[in-house]
């Protein structure tokens, strides 16, 4: 049985800066990020980082999926792009 770490910094795409921002908005574990979802986490992050970009949204989704964000499926990237357009307007 594989045990997943609940430490945000052990997730792909989550560096020190993004981890600190996640902690600021109350997302303090990998499990919490998974439960919140990329889109909702991004909305929360926008409250502390007005310059949050599409790559941050991709990074969150990749972390949740356990992959580098560059490897997200094209269809998921399109969904996230559309969400970003709506959230950024």
N, CA, C and O atoms as a MOPAC input file, in Angstrom:
PM7 MOZYME 1SCF
protein

 N      0.84200 1    -1.17800 1     0.00000 1
 C      0.00000 1     0.00000 1     0.00000 1
 C      0.89300 1     1.24800 1     0.00000 1
 O      1.84000 1     1.34100 1     0.78100 1
 N      0.58500 1     2.19800 1    -0.87500 1
 C      1.33900 1     3.44400 1    -0.95800 1
 C      0.71800 1     4.47800 1    -0.03500 1
 O     -0.49100 1     4.71000 1    -0.06200 1
 N      1.54600 1     5.08400 1     0.76700 1
 C      1.07900 1     6.13100 1     1.67000 1
 C      1.48000 1     7.46700 1     1.06800 1
 O      2.65600 1     7.70500 1     0.79600 1
 N      0.50300 1     8.33700 1     0.86100 1
 C      0.78200 1     9.65600 1     0.30600 1
 C      1.06800 1    10.62500 1     1.43900 1
 O      0.38800 1    10.61500 1     2.46500 1
 N      2.08200 1    11.46300 1     1.24400 1
 C      2.38800 1    12.49700 1     2.21800 1
 C      1.29800 1    13.56500 1     2.16900 1
 O      0.76500 1    13.87200 1     1.10300 1
 N      0.97400 1    14.12100 1     3.32100 1
 C     -0.02700 1    15.18700 1     3.35400 1
 C      0.63900 1    16.56300 1     3.35100 1
 O     -0.02900 1    17.58100 1     3.53000 1
 N      1.95200 1    16.58700 1     3.14800 1
 C      2.70600 1    17.83100 1     3.11600 1
 C      2.58400 1    18.46800 1     1.73200 1
 O      2.91600 1    17.84400 1     0.72500 1
 N      2.10900 1    19.70600 1     1.68700 1
 C      1.94200 1    20.40500 1     0.41100 1
 C      3.23100 1    20.43800 1    -0.39900 1
 O      3.20400 1    20.27800 1    -1.61900 1
 N      4.35900 1    20.64600 1     0.27400 1
 C      5.62100 1    20.79400 1    -0.45300 1
 C      6.09700 1    19.49400 1    -1.09600 1
 O      7.03100 1    19.51000 1    -1.89800 1
 N      5.47700 1    18.38400 1    -0.75900 1
 C      5.82500 1    17.10100 1    -1.38700 1
 C      5.03700 1    16.88600 1    -2.68500 1
 O      5.30400 1    15.93900 1    -3.42400 1
 N      4.08300 1    17.75100 1    -2.95400 1
 C      3.26900 1    17.63600 1    -4.16600 1
 C      4.02000 1    18.24900 1    -5.34400 1
 O      4.75500 1    19.22100 1    -5.16900 1
 N      3.84300 1    17.68800 1    -6.54500 1
 C      4.46900 1    18.30300 1    -7.71300 1
 C      3.95300 1    19.72700 1    -7.89800 1
 O      2.79600 1    20.01300 1    -7.59200 1
 N      4.79200 1    20.60500 1    -8.39000 1
 C      4.45000 1    21.98800 1    -8.73300 1
 C      4.30500 1    22.92500 1    -7.54300 1
 O      4.12600 1    24.12700 1    -7.74200 1
 N      4.37600 1    22.42600 1    -6.31900 1
 C      4.17600 1    23.27500 1    -5.14600 1
 C      5.54400 1    23.61800 1    -4.55400 1
 O      6.17300 1    22.80600 1    -3.87700 1
 N      5.98000 1    24.84300 1    -4.83200 1
 C      7.23100 1    25.33300 1    -4.26600 1
 C      6.95800 1    26.11300 1    -2.99400 1
 O      5.82700 1    26.17200 1    -2.51100 1
 N      7.99700 1    26.70100 1    -2.47300 1
 C      7.88000 1    27.43400 1    -1.20900 1
 C      6.88300 1    28.58400 1    -1.31400 1
 O      6.03200 1    28.74200 1    -0.43800 1
 N      6.97400 1    29.38200 1    -2.36800 1
 C      6.09500 1    30.55600 1    -2.49600 1
 C      4.62800 1    30.15200 1    -2.59500 1
 O      3.77800 1    30.73300 1    -1.92100 1
 N      4.32700 1    29.16000 1    -3.43100 1
 C      2.93700 1    28.73300 1    -3.57900 1
 C      2.43600 1    28.08800 1    -2.29800 1
 O      1.28500 1    28.29400 1    -1.91300 1
 N      3.27400 1    27.31800 1    -1.63900 1
 C      2.87300 1    26.71100 1    -0.36600 1
 C      2.50500 1    27.79500 1     0.64300 1
 O      1.48800 1    27.68500 1     1.32700 1
 N      3.32800 1    28.84600 1     0.73900 1
 C      3.04400 1    29.91500 1     1.68800 1
 C      1.71400 1    30.59800 1     1.37700 1
 O      0.96600 1    30.94400 1     2.29200 1
 N      1.41800 1    30.79200 1     0.09900 1
 C      0.14400 1    31.41000 1    -0.28700 1
 C     -1.02800 1    30.49100 1     0.06000 1
 O     -2.06100 1    30.95000 1     0.54700 1
 N     -0.86200 1    29.20300 1    -0.19100 1
 C     -1.92000 1    28.24900 1     0.15700 1
 C     -2.18400 1    28.27300 1     1.66300 1
 O     -3.33600 1    28.25400 1     2.09500 1
 N     -1.12600 1    28.31500 1     2.45000 1
 C     -1.29400 1    28.37300 1     3.90700 1
 C     -2.04100 1    29.64200 1     4.31400 1
 O     -2.86400 1    29.61300 1     5.22800 1
 N     -1.75800 1    30.74500 1     3.64200 1
 C     -2.43400 1    32.01100 1     3.94800 1
 C     -3.94600 1    31.92900 1     3.75300 1
 O     -4.70600 1    32.58300 1     4.46700 1
 N     -4.37600 1    31.12500 1     2.78500 1
 C     -5.81600 1    31.02700 1     2.50900 1
 C     -6.45700 1    29.80900 1     3.17900 1
 O     -7.59700 1    29.45500 1     2.87900 1
 N     -5.71800 1    29.17700 1     4.08300 1
 C     -6.28800 1    28.09300 1     4.87100 1
 C     -6.19000 1    26.70900 1     4.26400 1
 O     -6.81200 1    25.77000 1     4.76100 1
 N     -5.42200 1    26.56700 1     3.19900 1
 C     -5.19900 1    25.24500 1     2.60600 1
 C     -3.84100 1    24.78700 1     3.11800 1
 O     -2.79900 1    25.21200 1     2.62100 1
 N     -3.87100 1    23.90800 1     4.12800 1
 C     -2.63800 1    23.59200 1     4.83900 1
 C     -2.14800 1    22.16100 1     4.68800 1
 O     -1.23500 1    21.73400 1     5.39400 1
 N     -2.75400 1    21.42100 1     3.76700 1
 C     -2.30800 1    20.04800 1     3.54500 1
 C     -2.66600 1    19.61800 1     2.12700 1
 O     -3.50400 1    20.22600 1     1.46000 1
 N     -2.00700 1    18.55500 1     1.69100 1
 C     -2.31100 1    18.00600 1     0.36900 1
 C     -3.76900 1    17.56200 1     0.30600 1
 O     -4.44700 1    17.77600 1    -0.69900 1
 N     -4.24200 1    16.94700 1     1.37700 1
 C     -5.63400 1    16.50600 1     1.41900 1
 C     -6.60400 1    17.66900 1     1.31900 1
 O     -7.63900 1    17.57700 1     0.65800 1
 N     -6.26100 1    18.75700 1     1.97700 1
 C     -7.09900 1    19.95300 1     1.92700 1
 C     -7.13600 1    20.52100 1     0.50900 1
 O     -8.19300 1    20.94300 1     0.04000 1
 N     -5.99300 1    20.53500 1    -0.17600 1
 C     -5.95600 1    21.02000 1    -1.55800 1
 C     -6.79700 1    20.11900 1    -2.45900 1
 O     -7.54900 1    20.61200 1    -3.29900 1
 N     -6.67600 1    18.81800 1    -2.29100 1
 C     -7.47500 1    17.88700 1    -3.11100 1
 C     -8.96800 1    18.10100 1    -2.88400 1
 O     -9.75300 1    18.09800 1    -3.83200 1
 N     -9.35300 1    18.28700 1    -1.63200 1
 C    -10.77500 1    18.48400 1    -1.32600 1
 C    -11.28300 1    19.82300 1    -1.85600 1
 O    -12.43000 1    19.92700 1    -2.29000 1
 N    -10.44000 1    20.83300 1    -1.82000 1
 C    -10.82800 1    22.16100 1    -2.28600 1
 C    -10.95400 1    22.19800 1    -3.79900 1
 O    -11.86100 1    22.83400 1    -4.33700 1
 N    -10.04400 1    21.51700 1    -4.48600 1
 C    -10.03900 1    21.51800 1    -5.94800 1
 C     -9.25000 1    22.70200 1    -6.48300 1
 O     -9.12000 1    23.72800 1    -5.81400 1
 N     -8.72900 1    22.55400 1    -7.68200 1
 C     -7.86900 1    23.57800 1    -8.27300 1
 C     -8.59400 1    24.90300 1    -8.45100 1
 O     -8.05600 1    25.95700 1    -8.11300 1
 N     -9.80100 1    24.85500 1    -8.97600 1
 C    -10.52600 1    26.08900 1    -9.26100 1
 C    -10.84700 1    26.86900 1    -7.98200 1
 O    -10.62300 1    28.07800 1    -7.92100 1
 N    -11.36700 1    26.18600 1    -6.96800 1
 C    -11.70400 1    26.86800 1    -5.71900 1
 C    -10.45400 1    27.36000 1    -4.99700 1
 O    -10.46100 1    28.43700 1    -4.40100 1
 N     -9.38200 1    26.57200 1    -5.05000 1
 C     -8.12200 1    27.01200 1    -4.44400 1
 C     -7.61300 1    28.26300 1    -5.15100 1
 O     -7.10700 1    29.18200 1    -4.50700 1
 N     -7.74800 1    28.29600 1    -6.46700 1
 C     -7.29600 1    29.45400 1    -7.23800 1
 C     -8.09300 1    30.71100 1    -6.85500 1
 O     -7.51900 1    31.78800 1    -6.69500 1
 N     -9.39000 1    30.56700 1    -6.71200 1
 C    -10.22800 1    31.70600 1    -6.29600 1
 C     -9.75000 1    32.23900 1    -4.94500 1
 O     -9.64800 1    33.45000 1    -4.74700 1
 N     -9.46000 1    31.32900 1    -4.02300 1
 C     -8.95800 1    31.74600 1    -2.71600 1
 C     -7.60900 1    32.44700 1    -2.85500 1
 O     -7.36900 1    33.46400 1    -2.20600 1
 N     -6.73500 1    31.91100 1    -3.69400 1
 C     -5.41100 1    32.50000 1    -3.87500 1
 C     -5.48900 1    33.90600 1    -4.46400 1
 O     -4.66200 1    34.76100 1    -4.14800 1
 N     -6.47300 1    34.14200 1    -5.31400 1
 C     -6.63500 1    35.47100 1    -5.90900 1
 C     -6.89000 1    36.53200 1    -4.84100 1
 O     -6.64200 1    37.71400 1    -5.08000 1
 N     -7.38200 1    36.13100 1    -3.66700 1
 C     -7.62600 1    37.09900 1    -2.60200 1
 C     -6.32400 1    37.58900 1    -1.97100 1
 O     -6.29000 1    38.67600 1    -1.39400 1
 N     -5.25500 1    36.80200 1    -2.07300 1
 C     -3.96600 1    37.20400 1    -1.49700 1
 C     -2.91700 1    37.49800 1    -2.56800 1
 O     -1.85600 1    38.04600 1    -2.26900 1
 N     -3.21400 1    37.13600 1    -3.80600 1
 C     -2.27300 1    37.35300 1    -4.90900 1
 C     -3.05400 1    37.79600 1    -6.13900 1
 O     -3.51000 1    36.97100 1    -6.93100 1
 N     -3.20100 1    39.09800 1    -6.28600 1
 C     -3.98800 1    39.63500 1    -7.41300 1
 C     -3.37500 1    39.28300 1    -8.76000 1
 O     -4.06000 1    39.32900 1    -9.78200 1
 N     -2.08700 1    38.93000 1    -8.77400 1
 C     -1.40100 1    38.59600 1   -10.02600 1
 C     -1.37600 1    37.09600 1   -10.30000 1
 O     -0.62900 1    36.64300 1   -11.16700 1
 N     -2.17700 1    36.32000 1    -9.57700 1
 C     -2.21300 1    34.86700 1    -9.80600 1
 C     -2.52300 1    34.61000 1   -11.27800 1
 O     -3.46800 1    35.17200 1   -11.83100 1
 N     -1.71900 1    33.75600 1   -11.90300 1
 C     -1.81800 1    33.54900 1   -13.34400 1
 C     -2.31000 1    32.14100 1   -13.68500 1
 O     -2.50000 1    31.29100 1   -12.81400 1
 N     -2.50400 1    31.93600 1   -14.96600 1
 C     -2.98300 1    30.63700 1   -15.46100 1
 C     -2.02100 1    29.51500 1   -15.07400 1
 O     -2.45400 1    28.39700 1   -14.79400 1
 N     -0.72400 1    29.80600 1   -15.05700 1
 C      0.24100 1    28.76300 1   -14.70200 1
 C      0.06700 1    28.30800 1   -13.26100 1
 O      0.31600 1    27.14500 1   -12.94500 1
 N     -0.35600 1    29.21300 1   -12.38400 1
 C     -0.62700 1    28.83000 1   -11.00200 1
 C     -1.82500 1    27.87800 1   -10.95200 1
 O     -1.82200 1    26.90400 1   -10.20000 1
 N     -2.82900 1    28.16600 1   -11.74500 1
 C     -3.99400 1    27.29100 1   -11.82200 1
 C     -3.59200 1    25.91300 1   -12.34700 1
 O     -4.01000 1    24.89000 1   -11.80400 1
 N     -2.78700 1    25.89400 1   -13.39600 1
 C     -2.27000 1    24.62100 1   -13.92200 1
 C     -1.45700 1    23.87700 1   -12.85100 1
 O     -1.57800 1    22.66200 1   -12.70000 1
 N     -0.63500 1    24.61900 1   -12.12000 1
 C      0.19500 1    24.00300 1   -11.08100 1
 C     -0.66500 1    23.33000 1   -10.01800 1
 O     -0.36100 1    22.22500 1    -9.56900 1
 N     -1.73700 1    24.00200 1    -9.62200 1
 C     -2.64500 1    23.42900 1    -8.62700 1
 C     -3.27800 1    22.13900 1    -9.13400 1
 O     -3.33100 1    21.14000 1    -8.41800 1
 N     -3.75500 1    22.16900 1   -10.37300 1
 C     -4.38900 1    20.97500 1   -10.94200 1
 C     -3.37800 1    19.83900 1   -11.07300 1
 O     -3.68300 1    18.68800 1   -10.76000 1
 N     -2.19300 1    20.16500 1   -11.53000 1
 C     -1.15400 1    19.13700 1   -11.63200 1
 C     -0.82100 1    18.54200 1   -10.27900 1
 O     -0.64000 1    17.33000 1   -10.15800 1
 N     -0.73800 1    19.38600 1    -9.26000 1
 C     -0.45300 1    18.89600 1    -7.90500 1
 C     -1.53300 1    17.92200 1    -7.45500 1
 O     -1.23800 1    16.86900 1    -6.89000 1
 N     -2.77600 1    18.28200 1    -7.70700 1
 C     -3.89300 1    17.41900 1    -7.31900 1
 C     -3.82600 1    16.07900 1    -8.05700 1
 O     -4.09300 1    15.02600 1    -7.47800 1
 N     -3.46800 1    16.13400 1    -9.34000 1
 C     -3.36000 1    14.89900 1   -10.12400 1
 C     -2.05500 1    14.14600 1    -9.85900 1
 O     -1.91500 1    12.98700 1   -10.25100 1
 N     -1.10700 1    14.79900 1    -9.19700 1
 C      0.17000 1    14.15100 1    -8.89500 1
 C      1.13900 1    14.16200 1   -10.06800 1
 O      2.00500 1    13.29300 1   -10.17200 1
 N      0.99100 1    15.15700 1   -10.96000 1
 C      1.85300 1    15.24400 1   -12.14200 1
 C      2.36800 1    16.66900 1   -12.32100 1
 O      1.80900 1    17.61600 1   -11.76800 1
 N      3.43500 1    16.81000 1   -13.09400 1
 C      3.88300 1    18.14400 1   -13.47300 1
 C      2.78900 1    18.77400 1   -14.31900 1
 O      2.14300 1    18.09300 1   -15.11500 1
 N      2.58100 1    20.08100 1   -14.14700 1
 C      1.46300 1    20.72600 1   -14.84800 1
 C      1.62000 1    20.66800 1   -16.35300 1
 O      0.62300 1    20.72000 1   -17.07200 1
 N      2.83800 1    20.56100 1   -16.85000 1
 C      3.06500 1    20.46900 1   -18.29500 1
 C      2.40900 1    19.22100 1   -18.88800 1
 O      2.12600 1    19.16800 1   -20.08500 1
 N      2.17100 1    18.21900 1   -18.03900 1
 C      1.61200 1    16.94800 1   -18.50300 1
 C      0.09500 1    16.84200 1   -18.36500 1
 O     -0.47500 1    15.77000 1   -18.57200 1
 N     -0.55500 1    17.94500 1   -18.01700 1
 C     -2.02500 1    17.91800 1   -17.97500 1
 C     -2.57000 1    17.62800 1   -19.37200 1
 O     -1.95400 1    18.00000 1   -20.37100 1
 N     -3.69600 1    16.98200 1   -19.43900 1
 C     -4.30600 1    16.68900 1   -20.73800 1
 C     -4.73600 1    17.99500 1   -21.40800 1
 O     -5.04500 1    18.98000 1   -20.73800 1
 N     -4.75000 1    17.98200 1   -22.71900 1
 C     -5.15300 1    19.17400 1   -23.48100 1
 C     -6.57900 1    19.58500 1   -23.12600 1
 O     -6.87600 1    20.77600 1   -23.03200 1
 N     -7.45800 1    18.61000 1   -22.92900 1
 C     -8.84800 1    18.94400 1   -22.61200 1
 C     -8.95700 1    19.59300 1   -21.23200 1
 O     -9.73900 1    20.52500 1   -21.04500 1
 N     -8.17800 1    19.10500 1   -20.27100 1
 C     -8.22200 1    19.71200 1   -18.93300 1
 C     -7.63300 1    21.12100 1   -18.97300 1
 O     -8.14000 1    22.02200 1   -18.30400 1
 N     -6.58000 1    21.31700 1   -19.74400 1
 C     -6.00500 1    22.66100 1   -19.88300 1
 C     -7.02900 1    23.61600 1   -20.48600 1
 O     -7.11800 1    24.77100 1   -20.06900 1
 N     -7.79900 1    23.14900 1   -21.45900 1
 C     -8.83300 1    23.99700 1   -22.06300 1
 C     -9.89600 1    24.37600 1   -21.04600 1
 O    -10.32700 1    25.52800 1   -20.99300 1
 N    -10.32500 1    23.39800 1   -20.22600 1
 C    -11.30900 1    23.69200 1   -19.17500 1
 C    -10.76400 1    24.74100 1   -18.21100 1
 O    -11.47400 1    25.66700 1   -17.81900 1
 N     -9.51300 1    24.58700 1   -17.83900 1
 C     -8.90600 1    25.52600 1   -16.90600 1
 C     -8.73200 1    26.90500 1   -17.53500 1
 O     -8.89400 1    27.92200 1   -16.86100 1
 N     -8.40000 1    26.94200 1   -18.83100 1
 C     -8.28200 1    28.23400 1   -19.52800 1
 C     -9.59700 1    28.97000 1   -19.51400 1
 O     -9.63800 1    30.17400 1   -19.26000 1
 N    -10.67600 1    28.25400 1   -19.78600 1
 C    -12.00100 1    28.87900 1   -19.79500 1
 C    -12.35700 1    29.38100 1   -18.39100 1
 O    -12.87100 1    30.48900 1   -18.23900 1
 N    -12.08300 1    28.56600 1   -17.36800 1
 C    -12.32400 1    28.98600 1   -15.99100 1
 C    -11.51300 1    30.24100 1   -15.68600 1
 O    -12.04000 1    31.19000 1   -15.10400 1
 N    -10.24100 1    30.25700 1   -16.07000 1
 C     -9.37600 1    31.40500 1   -15.80900 1
 C     -9.92100 1    32.67000 1   -16.46100 1
 O     -9.91600 1    33.73900 1   -15.85100 1
 N    -10.39100 1    32.54800 1   -17.70000 1
 C    -10.96200 1    33.70600 1   -18.39400 1
 C    -12.13300 1    34.27900 1   -17.59500 1
 O    -12.24600 1    35.49300 1   -17.42500 1
 N    -12.98500 1    33.40700 1   -17.11700 1
 C    -14.15400 1    33.84800 1   -16.34900 1
 C    -13.74800 1    34.42500 1   -14.99300 1
 O    -14.29100 1    35.44200 1   -14.56200 1
 N    -12.79400 1    33.77700 1   -14.32200 1
 C    -12.37300 1    34.21900 1   -12.99600 1
 C    -11.57100 1    35.51300 1   -13.05900 1
 O    -11.53800 1    36.27300 1   -12.09100 1
 N    -10.93300 1    35.75900 1   -14.17800 1
 C    -10.05800 1    36.91800 1   -14.30200 1
 C    -10.80000 1    38.15200 1   -14.83700 1
 O    -10.22600 1    39.23700 1   -14.92700 1
 N    -12.06500 1    37.97500 1   -15.18500 1
 C    -12.80100 1    39.10800 1   -15.75000 1
 C    -13.55700 1    39.89600 1   -14.70000 1
 O    -14.22300 1    40.87800 1   -15.02600 1

